[in-house]
Amino acid sequence: MPESQNSPSEKPALKKELNLFGVFAVATGTTLSAGFFLLPGLAFQQAGPAVIIAYLIAAAMMVAPMLCKVELATAMPKAGGTYFFLDRSLGPVAGTIGGLGTWLALLLKASFALVGMGAYVTLFFADAPIQGIAVALALLFGGVNFMGAKATTRFQIVMVIGLLSLLGWFMLQGSFAIDTSRFKGFFDQGGANVFATAGLVFISYVGVTKVASVAEEVENPQRNLPLGIFIGLGTAVAVYMVGLIVIVGVTPADELANSLTPVGDAARSFAGTTGLVLVTIAALFAFMSVANAGIMSSSRYPLAMSRDHLIPPVFRKINQNGIPIVSLVLTVAAVIFCILFIDVLSIAKLASAFQLVLFALICFAVIVMRESNIESYDPSFRTPLYPWVPLAGILGPCWLITQMGTGPTLFAVGMVVLGVIWFFAYASKRIDRGGAIYHVFERLGQRRFDGLDTELRGIMKERGLRANDPFDEVVATSEIMEAGEDTDFDAITHRAAERLAPLVGLDAARIATQFLEGTRVGATPVTHGVALPHLRLPGISRPFLVVARSRRGLKIDVGDVMPSSMTHRDVHAVFFLVSPAGDPALHLRILAQLAGCVEQAGFQEDWVSARSHQALREVLLRDDRYLSLVLEPGSAAAALAGKKIRDIGFPAGSLVALVRRGSRTLVPSGSLELESDDRLTVIGDESGISELKKTYVDASESTESGF
């Protein structure tokens, strides 16, 4: 029998500790390393001065996969990145291939960086053992990662700031020493060699998306992931282009073609020993950052695969620092193995080849997710020019692999075969799920995997609302009803329908019938004593909410797909939600937020004991997105009495949603003049609400305290 899946108890939470600058630091730190400090000499050997074009081609090839991966990451910000995306879109066979292959590719890249560090150290200590230095550093970074993502990211930020500062000096000073004659015979090595070199140096850019593997640990992933990745890629391309022009322009061709320290050689040529020292420090920053981030990113792949039963359960263990400890130890051990037994150039070629395969699959995954029509697939960023960009992202990498030679191609094929063998030998007996591709095939009469939609809804609840979602406005303007002791669910549904009818322009009886029918067939979620009947209706411009409270509890019959299967439940709250039919994702996000609110500790007690309708609304509103102000005499807010709302000058992004005056609730307009003892419900973004609290709440507390 397959193992049970998706049990919350089996999935300890990782801590959300990466902000925007942390995402940028990881993306940039994994990009500006060996590709800049180690590969240019090897690449120049193949392409000559046109190595600059090869790097530009590689960057262009990165754009489509990057856009597709960002889309998937904002829809599914979970540990495991590429593995998770491929598994949920193309199924567990593709997930196994992607998970094992990406883990290995990241290991190779981290190993490449550590060997590069050893090479730069030998510029000053000629007899230093490169492999010994690299192994020692692998152990060091394993220790840094053991302290947790927050500590790891702080270390990463320091490394990236130091790196970019020193590279800025290198590019500025080096630009004055460029000898344009070194660019003669720009394409003498031929176009074929340029494209082959582009395949070799493609690994230089792949790190920019590796932060997706730690997406579960990113604060506000809808914003911070795409923005951090885009800034990271833009920074990397600028550094590579300007830096390569300097390297080629100041270094003799025969010296550059045989160099494992091309940036150091270039700096020494125009700034002597001082330049060499500064660039060596920059190289150490770069290699440390990529090794550190590479170990952090790759250690999340065994964790994610273990959660889904594709590899043994021991790898899902998370320690008190929020670190997948067994996965981390395995990753460090594998890095050390690569350092000791695989040569540098092979590492670059092999990692690049399989990354190309994975990027093609990622682009295909976007097509599958879009065409599956799963309503809970809700990325905050969508790949532009669909489907042409994903198609380009499929064809480009596949073509580039063929330009890299037989060895890397066979390695990529071998990794696919290895993943398939592992899946059928170990994982196939332990799982029973499919990817979104089954939803596409459903059109052809094949089966679909409904568990995926359920999982995506769970992810949507974890991820929360988008910045511009009108949840607070919907709650603040909701209709509130009290259910009497003798009221049943049918009666309260008809009362709610009567409140909604004039708002949505439909007959109340029709609305009530749709609510009740959804409940009978099991489409109404019931959790923690709350029922959430919901509809999507055509012709309405925004969501509306009617809330019913029952202090003693209402009995509700929740059906299943079979009419004979009914469950009797008691509920103290019923949220009747209607949303525009054309925006199913918004509808699901609001439902998910409501479900998240009612699952908070103490919700039911606060709900039942609330003394007013406004207090009921405030139980649902987010503390950082709303403020309740009472214009009591002597308070800081009392100064608002006698002013019209349009003259108050509240911060941008904040809005007076309701005014409570005595027993009446007033819908605010710009001309409404406020009176003493009015109670205002203000909603808005975090910064606006924070500013209002400082002005009207903190100021009042200071006055009352005598300060």
GUTIGU-244733 format. One record per residue (C-alpha): x, z, y. Coordinates in steps of 0.25 Angstrom, whole numbers, padded with zeros to 4 digits, always signed. Each point is the difference from the previous one (the first is absolute). Last residue first. Layout:
BEGIN
XZY
...
//
This chain:
BEGIN
+0020+0114+0246
-0011+0011+0000
-0004-0003-0015
-0013-0006+0004
+0007-0009+0010
+0009-0005-0011
-0011-0002-0010
-0008-0008+0010
+0013-0009+0003
+0001-0002-0015
-0014-0005-0002
-0003-0008+0012
+0013-0007+0004
+0009+0002-0012
-0012-0004-0009
-0003-0012+0008
+0014-0005-0002
-0001+0002-0015
-0013-0007+0000
+0007-0012+0007
+0012+0000-0009
-0008+0001-0013
-0009-0011+0003
-0014+0002+0005
-0013+0009-0001
-0006+0009+0010
-0013+0008-0003
-0004+0007+0012
-0008+0013+0001
-0007+0002+0014
+0001+0014+0005
+0000-0004+0014
-0005-0014+0003
+0006-0014-0002
-0006-0012+0008
-0003-0012-0009
+0003-0013+0007
+0011-0004-0010
-0010+0001-0011
+0000+0012-0011
-0011+0000-0010
-0006+0014+0002
-0003+0010-0011
-0011+0010+0005
-0001+0015-0004
+0009+0005+0012
+0007-0012+0005
+0009-0007-0011
+0008-0012+0004
+0004-0010-0010
+0011-0010-0002
+0009+0002+0012
+0012-0010-0002
+0015+0001-0002
+0009-0011-0001
+0005+0000+0014
+0001+0014+0005
-0013+0006+0007
-0002-0004+0014
-0012+0008+0004
-0007-0010+0009
-0007-0008-0011
-0006+0013-0005
-0007+0004+0013
+0005+0013+0005
-0008+0012+0004
+0007+0009-0011
+0013-0006-0004
+0008+0012+0007
-0007+0009-0011
+0010-0006-0010
+0011+0010+0004
-0009+0011-0003
-0006+0010+0010
-0014-0005-0001
-0002-0007-0014
+0000-0015-0001
+0001+0000-0015
+0010-0010-0005
+0000-0005-0015
+0013-0008-0003
+0001-0011-0010
+0012-0008-0007
+0010+0010-0003
-0010+0009-0007
-0007-0011-0008
-0015+0000+0001
-0008+0004-0012
-0002+0015+0002
-0002-0004+0015
-0013-0008-0003
-0006+0013-0007
+0004+0008+0012
-0008-0010+0009
-0012+0002-0009
+0000+0014+0002
+0003+0013-0007
+0010-0005-0011
-0001+0010-0012
-0003-0011-0010
+0011-0009+0004
+0011+0010+0002
-0003+0006-0014
+0000-0014-0006
+0013-0005+0007
+0008+0012-0003
+0011-0008-0007
+0000-0014+0003
-0008-0009-0009
-0011-0003+0009
+0009-0006+0011
+0007-0009-0010
-0013-0006-0005
-0004-0002+0015
+0013-0007+0002
-0002-0009-0013
-0013-0004+0005
+0005-0004+0013
+0011-0008-0006
-0010-0006-0010
-0009-0005+0011
+0013-0005+0008
+0004-0008-0012
-0014-0006-0002
+0000-0007+0014
-0010-0011+0000
-0012+0008-0005
+0001+0009+0012
-0001+0015-0003
-0011+0010-0005
+0003+0014-0003
-0010+0011-0005
+0008+0013-0002
-0007+0010-0008
+0004+0015+0001
-0003+0012-0009
-0001-0007-0013
-0005+0004-0014
+0002-0010-0011
-0009-0005-0011
+0007-0011-0009
-0007-0012-0005
+0003-0010-0011
-0013-0007-0004
+0001-0011+0011
+0014-0004-0006
+0010-0003+0012
+0000+0014+0002
-0010+0009+0008
+0002+0011+0010
-0013+0009+0000
+0001+0008+0013
-0005+0015+0001
+0002+0005+0014
+0007+0013+0004
-0004+0013+0007
+0007-0003+0013
-0004-0014+0000
+0006-0009+0010
-0003-0015+0003
+0010-0009+0007
-0004-0014+0006
+0012-0009+0002
+0001-0014+0007
+0011-0010-0001
+0002-0011+0010
-0005-0014+0004
-0013-0001-0009
-0005-0014-0005
+0003+0001-0015
-0001+0014-0007
+0010+0007-0008
-0006+0013-0006
+0003+0014-0004
-0005+0012-0007
+0011+0011+0001
-0004+0013-0007
+0007+0013+0002
+0001+0012-0008
+0015-0001-0003
-0002-0015-0004
-0012-0010-0002
+0003-0015+0002
-0012-0008+0001
+0001-0013-0008
-0005+0006-0013
-0011-0009-0003
-0011+0009+0005
+0008+0004+0013
+0001-0015+0004
-0015-0002-0002
-0003+0012+0008
+0008-0005+0012
-0005-0014-0001
-0015+0005-0001
+0003+0009+0013
+0005-0012+0008
-0012-0008-0004
-0010+0011+0003
+0007+0002+0014
-0002-0015+0004
+0013-0006+0006
+0005-0001+0014
+0013+0008-0003
-0002+0011+0010
-0015+0000+0000
+0000+0002-0015
+0011+0010-0001
-0009+0013+0004
-0011-0005-0009
+0010-0003-0012
+0004+0015+0002
-0014+0005-0002
-0002-0009-0012
+0013+0005-0006
-0004+0015+0003
-0014-0002-0008
+0007-0007-0012
+0010+0011-0001
-0010+0011+0000
-0005+0009+0012
-0006+0014-0004
+0010+0008+0006
+0001-0008+0013
+0011-0010+0002
+0007+0000+0013
+0003-0013+0007
+0012-0005+0008
+0001-0014+0007
+0015-0004+0001
+0006-0003+0014
+0012+0009-0002
+0001-0004-0015
+0000-0015+0004
+0009+0002+0012
+0010+0008-0009
+0000-0011-0011
+0002-0012+0010
+0012-0005-0007
+0011-0004+0011
+0011+0008-0006
-0002-0004-0014
-0007+0011-0009
+0007+0007-0012
+0011-0004-0009
-0004+0010-0011
-0015-0005+0001
+0004-0014-0001
+0009+0003-0012
-0012+0006-0007
-0008-0013+0003
+0012-0008-0005
-0001+0008-0013
-0015-0002-0002
+0002-0015+0003
+0011+0000-0011
-0009+0007-0010
-0010-0011+0000
+0010-0009-0008
-0007-0014-0001
-0003-0008-0013
+0000-0015-0001
-0012-0009+0004
+0008-0010+0009
-0004+0007+0012
+0004+0013-0006
+0014-0007-0001
+0002+0004+0015
-0004+0015-0003
+0009+0000-0012
+0012-0004+0009
-0003+0013+0007
+0008+0007-0011
-0004+0005-0014
-0001+0014-0007
+0001+0006-0013
+0013+0007-0001
+0009+0008-0011
+0001-0010-0012
+0004-0012+0010
+0011+0009+0006
+0011+0001-0011
+0003-0012-0008
-0009-0010+0007
+0004+0004+0014
+0015+0002-0003
+0000-0014-0006
-0007-0006+0012
+0010+0007+0010
+0012-0005-0008
-0005-0014+0000
-0002+0000+0015
+0014+0006+0002
+0006-0011-0009
-0006-0011+0008
+0006+0006+0013
+0013+0002-0007
-0001-0015-0005
-0002-0004+0014
+0012+0008+0005
+0009-0006-0010
-0004-0015+0001
+0003-0002+0014
-0006+0005+0014
-0007-0013+0004
-0011+0001-0010
-0003+0014+0005
-0003-0006+0014
-0011-0009-0005
-0007+0012-0006
+0002+0008+0013
-0006-0011+0008
-0012-0003-0008
-0006+0013-0001
+0002+0005+0014
-0005-0014+0005
-0013+0002-0008
-0001+0014+0007
+0002-0006+0014
-0010-0012-0003
-0012+0009-0005
-0001+0006+0010
+0005-0003+0014
+0003+0014+0003
+0003+0011-0010
-0010+0011+0002
+0004+0014+0006
-0010+0012-0001
-0002-0003-0015
-0013+0003-0006
-0002-0004-0014
-0013+0009-0002
-0009-0012+0001
+0007-0007-0012
-0002-0015+0003
+0010-0003-0012
+0004-0012+0009
+0008+0008+0010
+0006+0009-0011
+0004-0012-0008
+0006-0007+0012
+0008+0012+0004
+0005+0002-0014
+0006-0015+0000
+0008+0004+0012
+0005+0013-0007
+0003-0009-0013
+0009-0009+0009
+0007+0012+0006
+0003+0005-0014
+0006-0013-0005
+0009+0000+0012
+0004+0014-0002
+0004-0004-0014
+0010-0010+0005
+0005+0009+0012
+0004+0012-0009
+0007-0009-0010
+0008-0007+0011
+0004+0012+0008
+0004+0008-0013
+0008-0011-0006
+0008-0001+0013
+0004+0015-0001
+0003+0001-0015
-0008+0008-0010
+0005+0011-0009
+0004+0012+0008
-0009-0001+0013
-0012-0004-0009
+0001+0012-0008
+0001+0009+0012
-0012-0006+0005
-0007+0002-0013
+0004+0015+0001
-0006+0001+0014
-0013-0006-0004
-0002+0009-0013
+0003+0012+0009
-0010-0004+0010
-0011-0004-0010
+0002+0014-0006
-0002+0007+0014
-0012-0008+0005
+0002+0007+0014
-0011+0008+0008
+0010+0011+0003
-0007+0009-0010
+0003-0009-0011
-0007-0012-0005
-0001-0004-0015
-0006-0014-0002
+0013-0005-0008
-0003+0010-0012
-0013-0008-0003
+0007-0011-0007
-0001-0015+0005
-0012-0009+0003
-0009+0013+0000
-0006-0003+0014
+0007+0012+0006
+0012-0004-0007
+0001-0013+0007
-0001+0007+0013
+0010+0010-0002
+0010-0010-0007
-0002-0009+0013
+0002+0012+0010
+0015+0002-0003
+0003-0014+0005
-0004+0003+0014
+0008+0013+0002
+0012-0006-0007
-0001-0013+0008
-0002+0009+0013
+0013+0008-0003
+0008-0012-0004
-0005-0009+0011
+0003+0011+0010
+0014+0004-0005
+0004-0015-0001
-0004-0002+0015
+0006+0013+0005
+0013-0003-0008
+0000-0014+0006
-0002+0005+0014
+0012+0010-0002
+0008-0012-0005
-0004-0007+0012
+0005+0011+0009
+0013+0001-0007
+0003-0015-0001
-0003-0001+0015
+0010+0011+0004
+0010-0006-0009
+0000-0014+0007
-0012-0003+0009
-0001-0016-0001
+0006-0003-0014
-0003+0015-0005
-0015-0002+0002
+0000-0013-0008
+0008+0006-0012
-0009+0012+0000
-0013-0009+0000
+0005-0008-0011
+0004+0011-0009
-0001-0006-0014
+0008-0012+0005
+0005-0012-0007
-0008-0011+0008
+0003+0008+0013
+0015-0001-0001
+0000-0015-0003
-0010-0003+0011
+0007+0008+0011
-0009+0011+0006
-0005+0000+0015
-0011-0010+0000
-0005+0002-0015
-0001+0015+0002
-0006-0001+0015
-0010-0010-0004
-0003+0008-0013
-0003+0012+0009
-0010-0007+0009
-0008-0006-0011
+0001+0012-0009
-0003+0010+0011
-0012-0007+0005
-0006-0003-0014
+0001+0015-0003
-0006+0005+0013
-0012-0009-0002
-0001+0004-0015
+0000+0015+0004
-0010-0002+0011
-0010-0007-0009
+0002+0011-0011
-0002+0011+0010
-0013-0006+0006
-0006-0004-0014
+0003+0014-0006
-0003+0008+0012
-0014-0005+0004
-0008+0000-0013
+0010+0010-0006
-0005+0012+0009
+0011+0009-0005
+0009-0006-0011
+0002+0007-0013
-0009-0008-0008
+0007-0012+0005
+0013+0004-0007
+0001-0014-0008
-0005-0007+0013
+0014+0004+0006
+0006-0010-0008
-0005-0011+0009
+0012-0001+0009
+0009+0001-0012
-0002-0014-0004
+0008-0005+0012
+0014-0001-0005
-0005-0003-0014
-0002-0014+0005
+0015-0001+0001
+0002-0007-0013
-0013-0009+0001
+0004-0004+0014
+0014-0004-0006
-0006-0009-0010
-0008-0006+0012
+0013-0002+0008
+0008-0005-0013
-0011-0011-0002
+0001-0004+0015
+0015-0004-0001
+0013+0008+0002
+0004-0008+0012
-0013+0005+0008
+0007+0006+0012
+0013-0008-0001
+0004+0006+0013
-0005+0014+0002
+0013+0007+0001
+0003-0009+0012
-0010+0009+0008
+0010+0011+0001
-0008+0013+0002
+0007+0012+0007
-0010+0003+0011
-0011+0001-0010
+0008+0010-0008
-0002+0011+0010
-0015-0001+0001
-0002-0002-0015
+0009+0011-0004
-0005+0010+0011
-0014-0003-0004
+0004+0002-0015
+0005+0014+0004
-0013+0004+0006
-0008-0006-0011
+0008+0008-0011
-0001+0013+0007
-0015-0001+0002
-0001-0004-0014
+0008+0011-0006
-0007+0011+0008
-0014-0006-0004
+0004+0000-0015
+0004+0014+0000
-0013+0004+0007
-0007-0009-0011
+0007+0008-0011
-0004+0013+0005
-0014-0004+0002
-0001-0007-0014
+0005+0012-0007
+0013+0009-0003
+0003-0008-0013
+0002-0012+0008
+0012+0006+0006
+0005+0004-0013
-0002-0014-0006
+0008-0005+0012
+0012+0008-0003
+0000-0004-0015
+0000-0014+0004
+0011+0002+0010
+0009+0006-0011
-0003-0012-0009
+0004-0010+0012
+0013+0008+0002
+0004-0001-0014
-0004-0015-0001
+0009-0003+0012
+0012+0008-0005
+0008+0003+0013
+0014-0007+0000
-0002-0008+0013
-0005+0012+0007
-0003-0005+0014
-0006-0013-0003
-0003+0006-0014
-0012+0008+0006
-0006-0014+0004
+0000-0004-0015
-0006+0014-0004
-0012-0002+0009
-0002-0014-0005
-0001+0006-0014
-0010+0010+0005
-0008-0011+0006
+0000-0009-0013
-0005+0012-0008
-0012+0002+0010
-0003-0015-0002
+0001+0000-0015
-0008+0013-0001
-0011-0007+0009
+0000-0012-0009
-0001+0009-0012
-0012+0007+0005
-0006-0013+0005
+0001-0006-0014
-0006+0013-0007
-0012+0000+0009
-0002-0014+0002
+0000-0003-0015
-0009+0012-0003
-0009-0004+0011
-0001-0014-0005
-0004+0005-0014
-0009+0011+0007
-0009-0010+0007
+0001-0011+0011
-0005+0008+0012
+0001+0015-0004
+0013-0001-0008
+0006-0010+0010
-0003+0009+0012
+0004+0013-0007
+0013-0006-0005
+0004-0006+0014
-0002+0013+0007
+0002+0011-0010
-0006+0012+0008
-0014-0004+0006
-0004-0006+0013
-0010-0010-0006
-0007-0008+0011
+0011+0002+0010
+0011-0003-0011
-0008-0012-0005
+0000-0006+0014
+0015+0004+0003
+0004-0007-0013
-0007-0013+0004
+0007+0000+0014
+0013+0003-0007
-0001-0011-0010
-0004-0010+0010
+0012+0004+0010
+0011+0001-0010
+0003-0015-0003
+0002-0001+0015
+0011+0011-0001
+0007-0007-0011
+0000-0013+0008
+0006+0008+0012
+0011+0006-0010
+0003-0014-0005
+0000-0006+0014
+0011+0010+0004
+0007-0003-0013
+0001-0014+0006
+0014+0004+0005
+0005-0002-0015
-0011+0000-0010
+0006+0005-0013
+0012+0008+0004
-0008+0004+0013
-0010+0007-0010
+0011+0009-0006
+0006+0003+0013
-0014+0003+0006
-0004+0009-0012
+0007+0013+0003
-0003+0006+0014
-0013-0008+0003
-0007-0002-0013
+0006+0013-0005
-0007+0008+0011
-0010-0003+0010
-0012-0002-0008
-0002+0014-0007
+0002+0007+0013
-0009-0009+0008
-0012+0003-0009
+0003+0015-0002
+0003+0002+0015
-0013-0008+0004
-0008+0009-0010
+0006+0012+0006
-0002-0005+0014
-0015-0002-0003
-0002+0014-0007
+0004+0004-0014
-0004+0014-0005
-0013-0002-0008
+0003+0009-0012
-0002-0005-0014
-0012+0005-0007
+0000+0004-0015
-0007-0011-0008
-0004+0005-0014
-0010+0010+0006
-0006-0011+0008
-0004-0007-0013
+0002-0015+0002
+0001-0003-0014
-0003+0006-0014
+0009-0005-0011
-0004-0012-0008
-0005+0003-0014
//
